[in-house]
């Protein structure tokens, strides 16, 4: 309550005329300044209402902590008590938030007039900051240290308290899903010791609203079309050390898809043809996500057929009697809207053209929501920006729209150090310096050094993603590699060279790359007891190779893939001006599919051949080796042609491998990042070089080997860690096996 509201009202002197006004107590405020706020003047009759308004005006200046008015005879006496001036603002007891951040939030500043109302507002603002960080039991007490000449030091004494976590998350009204299942669908989690790297176990009102939406989306994807969240309440425990969060929900009935149909108003567009894009069938459980995906696929497909303005509307009819939902996807012409202009802001370093070339829309094009979505995703995929917002705005006329592109740039320069270990590669350490947006042109420059117990790599690479302003990524690599293969085949090798490459995309999912490599290689450190076939390989040679790779990639993510297909085919030809003459081809494919929630199955395989067309022997570095990472249960180079006298693996000309793997939860909290694996690997390697003239005992068997096993993968804060235990199910007596495989790697 303002101080003037507590002050006694001025006494009424009916008919009294003010002969003079006397002002006392003012030190910094000029008397004339005080008089300017008074609505009572000398020579006027005293008016209690005017006196009350004068009091309010003086208090409203914030200069005074107390003001009184009194008529002494015909003299109006105004007594003032001035607010002090703030000498400095200090904070004590804060450890989690530094002084500068707190100082930016308070309105009380040095050399300002001190007011209690402003200080109380500052306390509330500071408490809000601590609450955002999950510290709801923080206590802030302002203290005043009086100084001479009407000055004070303002000190905020802070007891930050502990982080106020989530003690318990409960659900009321859930009959078909347990509390544990629903907790796994929301962002907020209960506090636990292993969540020290996460803030999701802290109460956040905005996150609670997100949780409501996540619950709604989950139930709609499971067929509960009538689902709603009645309330979401967070109650602070009596000792203020945690929150109890309760979601009250109404699940409703579960629906199935009834009749699913397609209608169109485009002349020449057959509805039956568009039915191939339906991802649901009659009798399936209703899934709102499937409806959205179907709308997106149909919109993109119709747009690709040349129809510029497309609007796919799912008309839904709910049948509560038989609990089915009929859907008709109505394909009709949307509003004729064109892109008038694209406005870009927020890019202080990145050139406008780098942003514009990622757009699937250009100024003058027909507006497409699907293309707008894809453009925004492409900008995010660049990794140049921490935030990308693309918002359509009204244009100069009703049939035009302007796209406002707002970006927030982030650091694209990087110095990274790495450490790792794998059963095949041994201990590994690396350091790299890279710039992903060189001079704001989107170019990528990287210098990397990798040192390990079994391999070393030095690499300088440069990539221009739009060579000559065309959608062609061109670049070069300069490299030096060395590998210790003594455990596999009693030799070491090293190479130094360079590569030129160019790649482009035919569609959003299909890409091609052409690469030319010229390298000088050397096979050395061949001991006297090595296989004569390996001893004959020792020496230096030059490889000049041109290769082509075509890939089709529909995976939803490069890491932690849950669905999609990757097919990759590579051909390589080596010849002049090098000393090696061979042709090599390989094909890789893998498909991912989610079976049930959090259970992902992948099935993949590889096959390849290599052949020297000049009649000479293939170098060891150009042969295939199978085992280890591509055939678990067997050591690296553990199968295929082998010299039985020395035990050396000789590599082969032909191979195939296949794998089927299931990834599944282990019942641990999802945020720990530990998943289980079960897998079966198959493979074969054959095609030994001629042994004529050599005293060797080489066995070359193309029969299939099979390995099976289980594993655990942990996406740890220090990098991915994987442990596999596999055993050979089908093998030959001379194969080299390996049960336990361990891999760890990180960059920081």
C-alpha positions in Angstrom: 0.0 0.0 0.0 1.5 3.5 -0.9 2.7 5.5 2.0 0.4 8.4 1.3 -2.6 6.1 1.8 -1.5 5.6 5.4 -0.8 9.2 6.1 -3.4 11.2 8.0 -5.6 13.3 5.9 -4.9 17.1 6.0 -7.0 19.0 8.4 -9.8 21.0 6.9 -9.7 24.8 7.5 -12.9 26.0 6.0 -12.6 29.4 4.5 -8.9 29.7 5.5 -6.8 31.5 2.9 -3.2 30.3 2.4 -0.9 33.3 2.9 2.3 31.3 2.3 3.6 27.8 1.7 6.6 26.6 3.8 8.5 23.5 2.6 10.8 21.7 5.0 12.9 18.5 4.9 14.0 18.8 1.3 17.7 18.3 0.7 18.2 17.4 -2.9 14.8 18.4 -4.3 14.4 22.1 -5.1 11.6 23.9 -3.3 10.2 25.2 -6.7 10.1 21.5 -7.9 8.0 20.6 -4.9 5.7 23.6 -5.5 5.1 22.5 -9.1 3.4 19.3 -7.8 1.1 21.2 -5.4 -2.4 22.0 -6.4 -2.7 24.6 -3.6 -1.4 28.1 -4.2 -0.8 31.1 -2.1 -3.8 33.4 -2.0 -6.2 30.5 -2.5 -8.6 29.0 0.0 -7.4 25.7 1.5 -9.1 22.8 -0.3 -8.8 19.3 1.3 -9.4 17.6 -2.0 -6.7 19.6 -3.7 -4.4 18.8 -0.7 -5.0 15.1 -1.2 -4.2 15.3 -4.8 -1.0 17.1 -4.0 0.0 14.4 -1.6 -0.5 11.7 -4.2 1.5 13.7 -6.8 4.4 14.1 -4.5 4.5 10.4 -3.5 4.2 9.5 -7.2 7.5 11.1 -8.0 9.3 8.4 -6.0 11.5 11.0 -4.4 10.0 10.9 -1.0 9.3 8.2 1.6 7.0 10.5 3.7 5.0 13.6 3.0 2.7 15.5 5.4 0.7 18.8 5.0 -0.5 21.0 7.9 -2.1 24.5 8.2 -0.4 26.4 10.9 -2.5 29.6 11.0 -2.6 30.8 7.4 0.7 29.0 6.5 0.7 25.7 4.7 3.6 23.6 6.0 4.8 20.8 3.7 7.1 18.3 5.6 9.2 16.0 3.4 11.3 12.9 4.1 13.4 12.2 1.0 14.2 8.7 -0.2 18.0 8.0 -0.1 20.2 7.6 -3.2 21.6 4.2 -4.0 25.3 4.1 -3.7 25.9 0.6 -5.0 23.9 -2.7 -5.6 25.5 -5.9 -4.3 24.6 -9.6 -4.2 25.7 -12.0 -1.5 25.2 -15.8 -1.3 24.7 -16.4 -5.0 26.8 -19.2 -6.4 24.8 -20.6 -9.3 24.0 -17.3 -11.0 26.8 -14.7 -11.3 26.4 -11.1 -10.2 26.4 -9.7 -13.8 23.3 -11.7 -14.8 21.5 -10.7 -11.6 22.5 -7.1 -12.0 21.0 -7.0 -15.5 17.6 -8.1 -14.1 17.1 -5.6 -11.2 15.8 -2.1 -11.9 17.5 -0.5 -8.9 20.7 1.0 -10.1 23.5 3.1 -8.5 22.8 6.8 -8.4 19.0 6.2 -8.6 16.5 7.1 -5.9 15.9 4.2 -3.6 12.2 3.1 -3.4 10.8 0.2 -1.5 8.3 -0.6 -4.3 11.1 -0.9 -6.8 13.2 -3.1 -4.5 10.3 -5.4 -3.9 9.8 -5.7 -7.7 13.5 -6.6 -8.0 13.1 -9.3 -5.5 10.3 -10.9 -7.4 12.3 -10.7 -10.7 15.3 -12.4 -9.0 13.0 -15.1 -7.6 11.6 -15.7 -11.1 15.1 -16.3 -12.4 15.8 -18.9 -9.7 12.5 -20.6 -10.3 13.3 -20.9 -14.0 16.4 -22.8 -12.9 14.3 -25.1 -10.7 15.1 -23.4 -7.3 11.7 -22.7 -5.9 12.9 -22.6 -2.3 15.3 -19.7 -3.0 15.0 -16.9 -0.4 16.1 -13.3 -1.2 16.1 -10.6 1.5 17.1 -7.0 0.6 19.2 -5.2 3.2 20.0 -1.4 3.4 23.2 -0.1 4.7 22.9 3.6 5.5 25.7 5.9 4.5 26.3 9.6 5.0 24.8 12.3 2.8 21.5 10.4 2.3 23.1 7.5 0.5 22.6 3.7 1.0 24.1 0.5 -0.2 21.5 -2.0 -1.4 22.4 -5.6 -0.7 20.4 -8.6 -1.8 21.1 -11.5 0.6 20.4 -14.7 -1.4 19.9 -18.2 -0.1 19.7 -20.1 -3.4 18.5 -23.4 -1.8 18.6 -26.7 -3.6 17.1 -27.5 -7.0 13.4 -28.2 -6.5 12.9 -31.5 -8.4 9.9 -33.6 -9.3 9.2 -36.0 -6.4 6.4 -37.9 -8.1 4.4 -37.9 -11.3 0.9 -39.4 -11.0 -1.9 -40.0 -13.4 -5.6 -40.2 -12.6 -8.1 -41.8 -15.0 -5.7 -44.0 -17.0 -7.1 -47.5 -17.4 -5.4 -48.8 -20.6 -1.8 -47.6 -19.9 0.1 -47.7 -16.7 1.6 -44.8 -14.9 5.1 -46.0 -16.0 4.1 -46.1 -19.6 2.7 -42.6 -19.6 5.7 -41.3 -17.7 7.8 -42.4 -20.7 5.7 -40.3 -23.1 6.1 -36.9 -21.4 9.1 -34.7 -21.1 9.0 -34.1 -17.4 10.7 -36.9 -15.3 10.9 -37.7 -11.7 14.2 -36.7 -9.9 16.9 -39.4 -9.6 20.6 -39.4 -9.0 21.5 -40.3 -12.5 19.7 -37.3 -14.0 22.4 -34.9 -12.9 23.1 -33.9 -16.5 19.4 -33.2 -17.3 17.0 -30.4 -16.3 13.9 -32.3 -17.2 13.4 -33.3 -13.5 12.9 -29.6 -12.6 9.4 -28.1 -12.5 8.7 -25.9 -15.5 5.2 -24.7 -16.2 5.9 -24.4 -19.9 7.1 -28.0 -20.0 3.9 -29.1 -18.2 1.9 -27.6 -21.1 4.2 -29.5 -23.5 3.5 -32.7 -21.5 -0.3 -32.2 -22.0 0.2 -32.1 -25.8 2.5 -35.1 -25.8 -0.1 -37.1 -23.9 -2.7 -36.0 -26.3 -0.6 -37.0 -29.3 0.2 -40.4 -27.8 -3.4 -41.3 -27.1 -4.5 -40.1 -30.5 -1.8 -42.3 -32.1 -3.2 -45.3 -30.2 -6.8 -44.7 -31.4 -8.3 -42.8 -28.4 -9.9 -40.0 -30.5 -11.9 -38.7 -27.5 -8.9 -38.3 -25.2 -8.4 -35.1 -23.2 -6.4 -33.9 -20.3 -8.8 -32.6 -17.7 -6.1 -31.0 -15.5 -2.4 -30.9 -14.9 -1.5 -29.7 -11.4 1.9 -29.3 -9.7 1.9 -28.9 -5.9 4.9 -27.9 -3.9 5.6 -30.2 -1.0 5.2 -28.7 2.5 9.0 -28.6 3.0 9.4 -27.0 -0.4 11.9 -29.6 -1.6 9.9 -31.0 -4.5 6.8 -31.0 -6.6 4.0 -33.5 -6.9 2.7 -33.5 -10.5 -0.7 -35.0 -11.2 -2.3 -35.4 -14.6 -6.1 -36.1 -14.6 -7.1 -37.6 -17.9 -10.2 -39.0 -19.7 -9.1 -41.7 -22.1 -12.4 -42.2 -23.8 -13.1 -45.1 -26.2 -10.6 -46.6 -28.6 -11.5 -46.3 -32.3 -10.5 -48.2 -35.5 -10.3 -46.9 -39.0 -13.6 -47.4 -40.8 -13.9 -46.7 -44.5 -10.8 -44.9 -45.9 -11.3 -43.3 -49.2 -9.8 -40.6 -51.5 -11.7 -38.0 -53.5 -10.3 -35.4 -55.9 -11.5 -32.3 -57.7 -8.6 -32.1 -60.0 -9.4 -33.1 -63.6 -7.2 -36.0 -64.8 -6.1 -37.0 -61.3 -7.4 -40.5 -60.6 -8.4 -41.2 -56.9 -7.4 -44.9 -57.3 -3.9 -43.8 -58.1 -3.7 -41.7 -55.0 -4.8 -44.6 -52.8 -1.3 -46.0 -53.1 -0.2 -43.3 -50.7 -2.6 -44.4 -48.0 -0.7 -45.8 -45.0 -3.7 -47.2 -43.2 -6.3 -49.8 -43.9 -9.9 -50.5 -42.9 -9.9 -52.1 -39.4 -6.5 -50.8 -38.3 -6.5 -48.9 -35.0 -7.0 -45.2 -35.5 -3.7 -43.3 -35.6 -3.7 -39.5 -36.0 0.0 -39.5 -36.9 -0.7 -41.7 -39.8 -3.4 -39.3 -41.0 -0.9 -36.4 -40.9 1.8 -38.4 -42.7 -0.7 -39.4 -45.4 -1.7 -35.8 -45.9 1.9 -34.7 -46.3 2.7 -37.6 -48.7 -0.3 -36.8 -50.9 0.4 -33.1 -50.9 3.9 -33.7 -52.1 2.9 -36.4 -54.6 0.2 -34.2 -56.2 2.6 -31.3 -56.3 5.2 -33.3 -58.1 2.6 -34.2 -60.7 2.5 -30.5 -61.7 -0.5 -29.3 -59.6 0.7 -26.1 -58.0 -2.1 -25.4 -55.6 -3.0 -28.4 -53.5 -5.0 -28.7 -50.4 -5.5 -32.2 -48.9 -8.2 -32.2 -46.3 -9.0 -35.3 -44.2 -12.7 -35.3 -43.7 -13.4 -37.3 -40.6 -16.7 -38.9 -39.5 -16.8 -40.5 -36.1 -19.1 -43.5 -35.6 -19.6 -43.8 -31.8 -21.9 -46.8 -32.2 -19.3 -49.2 -33.7 -16.3 -47.1 -32.6 -14.9 -46.5 -36.1 -13.7 -43.4 -37.9 -14.3 -43.0 -41.6 -11.8 -40.8 -43.4 -12.0 -39.3 -46.9 -8.9 -37.5 -48.1 -10.3 -34.7 -50.2 -7.8 -33.5 -52.7 -8.8 -30.1 -53.9 -7.3 -26.9 -55.3 -6.0 -24.7 -52.6 -5.8 -20.9 -52.7 -3.8 -19.5 -55.5 -1.0 -17.8 -53.6 2.4 -16.9 -54.9 5.7 -16.1 -53.1 6.1 -12.4 -53.5 9.5 -12.0 -51.7 11.7 -13.8 -49.1 12.9 -11.5 -46.3 16.0 -12.8 -44.4 17.2 -11.4 -41.1 19.5 -12.3 -38.3 22.4 -13.5 -40.5 25.3 -11.2 -39.7 27.9 -13.5 -41.1 26.3 -16.0 -43.5 25.6 -14.6 -46.9 22.0 -14.3 -48.1 22.6 -16.6 -51.1 23.7 -19.4 -48.8 20.3 -19.3 -47.1 18.3 -18.7 -50.3 19.8 -21.7 -52.2 18.5 -24.1 -49.5 14.9 -23.0 -50.2 12.7 -25.2 -52.3 10.7 -22.1 -53.0 11.8 -19.0 -55.0 10.2 -15.6 -55.4 7.4 -15.9 -58.0 6.8 -19.6 -57.3 3.4 -21.0 -56.2 3.3 -21.3 -52.5 3.5 -24.8 -51.0 3.4 -25.7 -47.4 5.3 -28.9 -48.0 8.1 -27.1 -49.7 8.1 -24.5 -47.0 8.5 -27.2 -44.4 11.3 -28.9 -46.4 13.1 -25.5 -46.8 13.1 -24.9 -43.1 14.4 -28.4 -42.4 17.2 -27.9 -44.9 18.3 -24.7 -43.2 18.3 -26.4 -39.9 20.4 -29.3 -41.3 23.1 -26.9 -42.3 24.2 -26.6 -38.7 24.9 -22.9 -39.1 22.0 -21.6 -37.0 20.7 -22.2 -33.5 17.3 -21.1 -34.5 15.4 -21.0 -37.8 11.9 -19.6 -38.1 10.2 -19.3 -41.5 6.8 -17.5 -41.2 4.5 -16.6 -44.1 3.2 -13.1 -44.0 0.5 -11.3 -46.1 1.8 -9.9 -49.3 0.9 -6.7 -51.2 -2.2 -8.4 -52.5 -4.4 -11.3 -51.3 -2.8 -13.8 -53.7 0.7 -13.1 -52.6 2.7 -14.0 -49.5 6.0 -12.9 -48.1 8.2 -15.3 -46.3 10.0 -13.9 -43.2 13.1 -15.9 -42.5 14.6 -15.2 -39.1 17.8 -17.1 -38.1 20.1 -16.9 -35.1 23.7 -17.8 -36.0 25.8 -20.1 -33.9 29.5 -20.9 -33.9 30.6 -23.0 -36.8 34.3 -23.2 -36.0 35.3 -26.1 -34.0 38.4 -27.6 -32.3 37.7 -31.1 -31.1 39.7 -33.7 -29.3 38.7 -37.3 -29.2 39.6 -40.5 -27.6 38.3 -44.0 -28.1 39.0 -47.7 -28.1 37.8 -50.6 -30.2 38.7 -54.2 -30.4 39.7 -53.8 -34.0 41.4 -50.4 -34.0 42.9 -50.4 -30.5 43.4 -47.2 -28.6 42.7 -44.1 -30.7 43.1 -40.3 -30.1 42.3 -37.5 -32.5 42.3 -33.8 -32.9 40.7 -31.8 -35.6 40.2 -28.1 -36.5 37.2 -27.4 -38.7 35.1 -24.5 -40.0 31.8 -25.5 -41.5 30.8 -22.0 -42.8 34.1 -20.6 -44.1 33.8 -16.8 -44.7 30.0 -17.1 -44.4 29.9 -18.9 -47.8 28.9 -22.3 -46.5 32.2 -23.9 -47.3 33.7 -26.6 -45.2 37.4 -26.8 -44.3 38.8 -29.4 -41.9 42.2 -30.5 -40.8 42.3 -33.8 -38.8 44.9 -35.9 -37.1 44.1 -39.3 -35.7 46.7 -41.3 -33.8 46.2 -44.9 -32.6 48.0 -48.0 -31.6 47.0 -49.7 -34.9 46.3 -46.8 -37.3 47.2 -43.2 -38.1 45.4 -40.7 -40.3 46.2 -37.1 -41.3 43.6 -35.5 -43.5 43.0 -32.0 -44.9 39.6 -31.6 -46.7 37.7 -28.8 -48.3 34.2 -28.8 -49.7 32.3 -26.2 -51.7 28.6 -27.3 -51.4 27.5 -25.2 -54.5 30.4 -25.3 -57.0 30.0 -22.6 -59.6 26.6 -21.7 -58.0 25.2 -25.1 -59.0 23.8 -27.8 -56.7 27.1 -29.7 -56.9 29.2 -30.3 -53.9 32.9 -30.3 -55.0 36.0 -30.7 -52.9 39.3 -32.3 -52.3 41.1 -34.4 -49.7 44.9 -34.6 -48.9 45.7 -37.6 -46.7 48.3 -39.8 -45.2 47.4 -43.1 -43.6 49.2 -45.9 -41.9 47.9 -49.2 -40.5 49.4 -52.0 -38.4 47.9 -55.3 -39.6 50.4 -57.6 -38.0 47.7 -59.4 -36.0 45.7 -60.1 -39.2 48.2 -60.8 -42.0 51.8 -60.0 -40.8 52.3 -56.7 -42.6 51.9 -52.9 -42.2 50.9 -50.4 -44.9 50.9 -46.7 -45.4 49.6 -44.4 -48.1 49.9 -40.7 -49.0 47.8 -39.0 -51.7 44.9 -36.8 -52.6 41.4 -37.1 -53.9 39.0 -34.9 -55.9 35.3 -35.4 -55.6 32.0 -34.1 -56.7 28.5 -35.0 -55.6 24.9 -34.0 -56.4 21.3 -35.0 -55.7 18.8 -36.1 -58.2 15.9 -36.0 -55.7 15.5 -35.4 -52.0 16.6 -39.1 -51.4 18.9 -40.0 -54.3 22.4 -38.7 -54.6 25.5 -39.5 -56.7 29.2 -38.9 -56.1 32.2 -39.2 -58.4 35.7 -39.4 -56.9 39.2 -39.5 -58.3 42.0 -40.7 -56.0 45.8 -40.8 -56.6 47.9 -42.3 -53.9 51.4 -43.7 -53.3 51.3 -46.8 -51.0 53.8 -49.1 -49.4 53.6 -52.5 -47.8 56.4 -52.9 -45.3 57.3 -54.5 -42.0 56.8 -58.0 -43.4 58.6 -60.5 -41.1 60.5 -63.4 -42.5 58.0 -65.9 -41.1 55.1 -64.3 -43.0 53.3 -66.2 -45.7 55.3 -66.1 -49.0 52.2 -64.7 -50.6 52.5 -61.7 -48.3 56.2 -61.4 -48.6 55.8 -61.1 -52.4 53.5 -58.1 -51.8 56.1 -56.0 -50.0 57.1 -52.8 -51.8 55.8 -49.5 -53.1 53.1 -49.0 -55.7 50.9 -46.2 -57.1 47.1 -46.3 -57.4 45.1 -44.1 -59.7 41.4 -44.8 -59.1 38.1 -43.3 -60.2 34.9 -44.3 -58.4 31.2 -43.6 -58.6 28.7 -44.1 -55.8 24.9 -43.8 -56.1 22.9 -43.8 -52.9 19.2 -43.9 -52.1 18.5 -42.8 -48.5 15.1 -42.5 -46.9 16.2 -42.9 -43.3 14.5 -40.6 -40.8 17.9 -39.9 -39.1 21.5 -40.8 -39.7 22.0 -41.7 -36.0 19.4 -43.6 -33.9 17.4 -44.5 -37.1 13.9 -45.8 -36.4 12.7 -46.3 -40.0 13.8 -46.0 -43.6 16.0 -47.6 -46.2 19.6 -47.0 -47.4 20.9 -48.5 -50.6 24.4 -47.7 -51.9 26.2 -49.0 -55.0 29.9 -48.2 -55.7 32.0 -48.9 -58.7 35.8 -48.2 -58.9 38.3 -48.6 -61.7 42.1 -48.2 -61.3 44.6 -47.9 -64.1 47.1 -45.5 -65.6 49.0 -43.4 -64.6 49.1 -45.8 -61.6 50.7 -49.2 -61.4 47.5 -50.9 -60.2 44.9 -52.2 -62.6 41.6 -53.5 -61.1 37.9 -53.1 -61.1 35.8 -53.2 -57.9 32.1 -53.1 -57.2 30.1 -53.2 -54.0 26.4 -53.0 -53.0 25.2 -52.2 -49.5 21.6 -52.1 -48.3 19.9 -51.8 -44.9 16.3 -51.3 -43.9 15.0 -50.1 -40.5 11.5 -50.7 -39.1 9.8 -50.0 -35.8 8.0 -53.1 -34.7 6.5 -51.8 -31.5 7.3 -48.8 -29.3 11.1 -48.5 -28.8 11.8 -51.8 -30.6 13.7 -51.3 -33.8 14.6 -54.1 -36.2 17.2 -53.6 -39.0 18.1 -56.0 -41.8 21.0 -55.3 -44.0 23.7 -56.8 -46.2 26.8 -56.1 -48.3 28.4 -57.8 -51.3 31.3 -57.0 -53.5 34.0 -58.2 -55.9 37.3 -57.0 -57.1 39.4 -58.2 -60.0 42.8 -57.3 -61.5 42.4 -57.1 -65.2 46.1 -57.0 -66.2 46.9 -60.5 -65.0 48.9 -59.4 -62.0 48.1 -60.1 -58.4 45.8 -57.9 -56.4 47.5 -55.9 -53.7 46.5 -56.8 -50.2 45.2 -53.2 -49.7 42.7 -53.8 -52.5 41.3 -57.1 -51.2 38.3 -57.6 -49.0 38.7 -58.8 -45.4 35.7 -60.0 -43.4 35.3 -60.4 -39.6 35.1 -58.2 -36.6 32.7 -55.3 -37.1 31.1 -56.8 -40.2 30.8 -60.4 -38.9 30.6 -60.6 -35.1 31.8 -63.7 -33.4 34.8 -63.8 -35.7 38.1 -61.8 -35.3 39.0 -59.1 -37.8 40.1 -60.9 -41.0 39.0 -64.1 -39.2 37.4 -65.9 -42.2 38.3 -66.4 -45.8 41.5 -67.5 -47.6 44.3 -68.3 -45.2 47.8 -69.7 -45.3 47.6 -72.6 -42.9 51.3 -72.8 -42.5 51.6 -69.3 -41.1 48.0 -68.5 -40.1 48.0 -65.3 -42.1 44.7 -64.0 -43.6 45.2 -63.4 -47.3 42.0 -61.5 -48.1 39.7 -62.4 -51.0 38.1 -61.2 -54.2 34.5 -61.9 -53.4 32.5 -61.5 -50.3 29.0 -61.0 -48.8 27.8 -60.2 -45.3 24.3 -59.9 -43.8 23.0 -58.9 -40.5 19.6 -58.8 -38.7 19.5 -56.8 -35.5 16.9 -55.9 -32.9 17.3 -52.9 -30.6 15.0 -52.9 -27.5 14.7 -51.2 -24.1 16.0 -53.0 -21.0 13.4 -51.5 -18.6 15.7 -48.7 -17.5 14.7 -45.0 -17.7 15.0 -43.9 -21.3 17.1 -40.9 -20.5 19.9 -43.1 -19.3 20.4 -44.1 -23.0 21.0 -47.8 -22.5 19.5 -50.2 -25.0 19.8 -53.9 -25.6 20.8 -55.6 -28.9 20.3 -59.0 -30.3 21.8 -59.9 -33.6 22.6 -62.6 -36.2 25.4 -62.0 -38.7 26.3 -64.1 -41.8 29.1 -63.8 -44.2 31.6 -65.4 -46.6 34.8 -64.5 -48.2 36.6 -66.3 -51.0 38.7 -65.9 -54.1 42.4 -66.4 -53.2 45.1 -65.3 -55.6 47.1 -67.9 -57.5 49.6 -69.8 -55.4 51.6 -71.2 -58.4 55.3 -71.1 -57.6 54.8 -70.6 -53.8 55.4 -73.2 -51.1 52.1 -72.5 -49.3 49.2 -74.4 -48.0 46.2 -72.1 -48.7 42.6 -73.0 -48.0 39.9 -71.1 -49.8 36.3 -72.1 -48.8 33.2 -70.0 -49.9 30.9 -71.6 -47.3 28.7 -69.4 -45.1 29.8 -68.5 -41.6 27.2 -67.5 -39.0 27.6 -65.6 -35.8 24.9 -64.6 -33.2 25.0 -62.6 -30.0 23.7 -60.0 -27.7 24.9 -56.6 -26.8 24.4 -53.4 -24.8 24.8 -49.9 -26.1 25.0 -46.8 -23.9 24.8 -43.3 -25.3 26.9 -41.9 -22.5 27.8 -38.2 -21.9 31.3 -39.2 -23.0 30.3 -40.8 -26.2 28.7 -44.0 -27.4 29.8 -47.2 -25.7 28.9 -50.6 -27.1 29.7 -54.1 -25.8 28.8 -57.2 -27.8 29.2 -60.8 -26.9 28.9 -63.1 -29.9 29.7 -66.7 -30.6 30.2 -68.6 -33.9 27.2 -70.7 -34.9 28.7 -72.0 -38.1 32.5 -71.9 -38.8 35.5 -73.7 -40.2 38.2 -75.2 -38.1 40.8 -72.7 -39.3 38.7 -69.6 -38.7 39.8 -67.1 -36.0 37.0 -66.3 -33.6 36.4 -63.6 -31.1 33.6 -63.5 -28.5 33.8 -60.1 -26.9 33.9 -56.8 -28.7 34.1 -53.4 -27.1 33.9 -50.0 -28.7 34.1 -46.5 -27.1 34.6 -43.2 -28.7 33.9 -39.5 -28.1 34.7 -36.0 -29.2 34.9 -33.1 -26.8 
